[in-house]
């Protein structure tokens, strides 16, 4: 909880920094707060108040908090918001991080609801933070309206669960199910369905994905990266707690429907990803595909496998996404990004072209990258489950089709001439980010056994 307190206080301080005339002071205060929060998670001392019924500072929580703060640090480091409104943007990002950390350490459905709202409400504003761009305003409005429906589904589902057990604490609900088996009233299963739908909306799984391409395209690029990474981490870990523990005894009821959602998501992301002409919209469909692999990993964990594959996948996906979005953000400000924006990136900055290529190859699951090991960990386990061969086939097909639209961007980077008006200059912060992320992706691809061994110790 100490990291949450530090982020909250830093967010308040950043809000008041708008009165200070020095340029970028809010950015550096935010980075300082993130570094302090990163340091605090390794301290044995934590905030003295205990919230065992709502939040637990477990090893997995510590690891995921580190990944969340690591991702946010490099995204903010490479941000270039207008100094007049940067303090409000950075403070909202810090407050949103508080909600994400609550979700990765939750032990109660109350914490889940609070965490997802604290995470989401600032994002509605951040999506619309570019007031001079009508697409940004449209993105914020769409995200807010559909996000409100998602919150209503979540709250109604929690109400039905509470009506069944008279409990919000997940461990207590699991204990009751151990004695009752699957003999649960129908409204309990409806409550489970509502909660799953709400979380699938946050992960942008089809058919709950309609908001994501427009929101990804309209939001400022760094905010798009923030949504793509932080929301995925928080929601995936929340689903891990629910599916393996809370919903685990009812898996035969909800798992067939989840498989249908996964297969639809893989089809939608593959087909629609091929026809995109905007790199941010393409990344939206890419994130749908990756979300499908993450939920497949969760289902494997429900069936008795270790959840290390999910954690490893989140690690590889987050690092690759940081690289993609910070490089896209570094292009000269334009009304709308397109694939033409990437033309000839290699001629502008060889290091940026290398970093972008490495990140895209990792997302495509090419060997020697962390993304390949992440996908292999999921797909290879699916092959061992006779009842889920169809999902194995869909996962392979989606990966193969995904390579086509990923290579389309790499093709632009190396084989096209840059347009005369395109500008790209790699700042020192971008160069540091690229080097750090490439090293991380190489380590994940070359030393997966050692990293997986560490991750398995978290459970």
Secondary structure, DSSP 8 states (H G I E B T S, - for coil): -HHHHHHHHHHHHHHHGGGS-STTHHHHHHHHHHHHHHHHTT-S---S---TTTB---HHHHHHHHHHHHHHHHHHHT----TTTHHHHHHHHHHHHHHHHHHHTB-BHHHHHHHHHHHHHHHHHHHT--TT-HHHHHHHHHHHHHHHHHHHHHHHHHHHHHHHHS--BHHHHHHHHHHHTT---HHHHHHHHHHHHHHHHHHT-TTS-HHHHHHHHHS-HHHHHHIIIIIHHHHHHHHHHIIIIITGGGHHHHHHHHHHHHHHHHHHHHHHHHT--SHHHHHHHHHHHHHHHHHHHHHHHHTT--THHHHHHHHHHHHHHHHHHHHHHTS---SS--GGGGTTHHHH-HHHHHHHHHHHHHHHT-TTSHHHHHHHHHHHHHHT-GGGHHHHHHHHHHHHHHHHHHHHHHHHHHHS---TT------HHHHHHHHHHHHHHHHHHH-HHHHHHHHHTT-
